[in-house]
Amino acid sequence: MGDMTVHFSSASEEWETPDDLFAELDGIFHFDLDACASPENAKCERYFTREQDALKQEWKGTVWMNPPYGRRRTEVFMAKAHESSLAGATVVCLVPARTCTAWWHDHAKQGTVMFLRGRLRFGRAKSSAPFPSAIVIFWGGRLGQAMRQ
């Protein structure tokens, strides 16, 4: 599998979803799609890899999204998640709690936001992330329509 330490450092945009957090959320939402994955870390049977470019794909059903955390990358993935919810998908996002950013105000605040206590330990990292995290839920379907009214 090679040296995976880059996937757990601030030098990388990729932070593997903690299994226990995903299991808890999957027990509630029953995800159909992992929008940002690799074959090694996919949380759902159906997933999009970097090569498949999730931003060019249609997101349907109930979607898990732990996007790349680069400055512009998080923004475009949050925009896609929000847009997908308007088309009917429910998208649950694990993102850095960066309330001072434009993407947070433009997109995250349009969903239901739950701040996570403490700092997550992503994947097999030896230490916790250097940032706090939040779950943002963009509700699709009838519930989403009702919440937007």
C-alpha atoms as one frame of an Amber mdcrd trajectory, in Angstrom:
protein
   0.000   0.000   0.000   3.010   2.294   0.226   3.723   5.222   2.516   0.377
   6.686   3.528   1.668   9.348   5.934   1.069  12.088   3.391  -2.665  11.322
   3.602  -2.696  12.326   7.247  -0.629  15.494   7.165  -1.404  19.082   6.305
   0.722  18.545   3.184  -2.168  16.561   1.690  -5.702  17.553   0.732  -6.937
  14.035   1.553  -8.024  13.088   5.069  -9.445   9.559   5.340 -12.817   9.457
   7.094 -12.656   7.980  10.607 -14.444   4.595  10.517 -16.359   5.122  13.777
 -17.759   8.482  12.664 -18.805   7.088   9.298 -20.448   4.028  10.903 -22.488
   6.252  13.217 -23.671   8.482  10.372 -24.271   5.562   8.002 -26.500   4.008
  10.660 -28.688   7.116  10.402 -28.470   7.995   6.703 -27.714   4.662   4.934
 -25.407   6.145   2.280 -25.634   5.138  -1.397 -22.503   6.925  -2.630 -19.101
   8.045  -1.345 -18.449  11.091  -3.526 -14.717  11.467  -2.756 -12.889   8.178
  -2.342 -10.228   5.808  -3.524 -10.529   2.019  -3.773  -8.505   1.791  -0.529
 -10.685   4.102   1.574 -14.174   4.008  -0.008 -16.938   3.903   2.582 -19.694
   2.827   0.172 -19.955   0.189  -2.517 -20.543   2.971  -5.041 -17.906   5.722
  -5.027 -16.160   8.270  -7.219 -12.376   8.373  -7.435 -10.232  11.391  -8.235
  -9.902  10.048 -11.799 -13.682   9.837 -12.182 -13.955  13.477 -11.018 -17.011
  13.627  -8.777 -17.571  17.232  -9.817 -18.491  16.002 -13.316 -20.794  13.221
 -12.052 -24.450  13.270 -11.024 -24.969  12.697  -7.300 -28.170  10.821  -6.448
 -29.655   9.267  -3.340 -27.912   9.740  -0.019 -24.322  10.840  -0.470 -21.330
  10.859   1.885 -18.752  13.518   1.107 -15.389  14.006   2.796 -13.882  16.338
   0.177 -10.280  17.261  -0.489  -9.442  20.016   2.006  -7.458  22.414  -0.176
  -8.572  26.045  -0.238 -10.374  25.986  -3.565 -11.138  22.249  -3.487 -13.411
  22.361  -0.440 -15.293  25.297  -1.915 -16.095  23.620  -5.243 -17.107  20.359
  -3.569 -19.398  22.185  -1.147 -20.984  24.012  -4.080 -21.550  20.653  -5.829
 -23.045  19.153  -2.644 -25.431  22.087  -2.229 -26.436  21.996  -5.920 -26.975
  18.226  -5.747 -29.342  18.661  -2.802 -31.400  21.135  -4.805 -31.704  18.395
  -7.457 -32.937  15.878  -4.846 -29.877  14.228  -3.252 -29.230  14.359   0.472
 -25.521  15.087   0.957 -23.767  14.693   4.299 -20.397  16.451   4.372 -17.432
  16.160   6.715 -15.535  19.439   6.448 -13.127  21.594   8.403 -15.089  24.052
  10.572 -13.693  27.113   8.836 -16.375  29.646   9.622 -14.196  32.530   8.430
 -14.164  31.378   4.802 -16.392  32.459   1.939 -17.324  28.835   1.138 -18.624
  28.383   4.675 -20.943  31.364   4.370 -21.914  30.694   0.751 -22.572  26.978
   1.126 -22.197  25.358   4.558 -24.621  27.788   6.193 -27.267  26.688   3.666
 -27.305  23.246   5.284 -27.769  21.879   8.769 -24.479  22.301  10.637 -23.262
  20.137  13.527 -19.913  21.003  15.063 -17.903  18.011  16.253 -16.381  18.145
  19.702 -12.596  17.998  19.849 -10.481  17.197  16.831 -10.842  14.105  14.683
  -8.166  11.519  14.114  -8.376  10.745  10.403  -7.618   7.263   9.069  -4.585
   5.721  10.703  -3.047   9.067  11.711  -0.931   9.097  14.852  -2.386  12.410
  16.029  -5.537  14.467  15.687  -6.170  16.911  12.866  -4.844  20.456  13.258
  -8.365  21.842  12.757 -11.887  21.377  14.162 -14.493  19.632  11.999 -18.193
  19.883  11.280 -20.885  17.810   9.638 -22.971  19.750   7.128 -26.173  18.160
   5.843 -27.781  19.355   2.639 -31.249  17.835   2.694 -32.663  16.726  -0.647
 -36.092  15.579  -1.703 -39.280  16.631   0.094 -37.549  17.345   3.398 -35.106
  19.683   1.673 -37.924  21.487  -0.120 -39.827  21.924   3.143 -36.751  23.260
   4.951 -36.055  25.811   2.202 -39.571  27.298   2.401
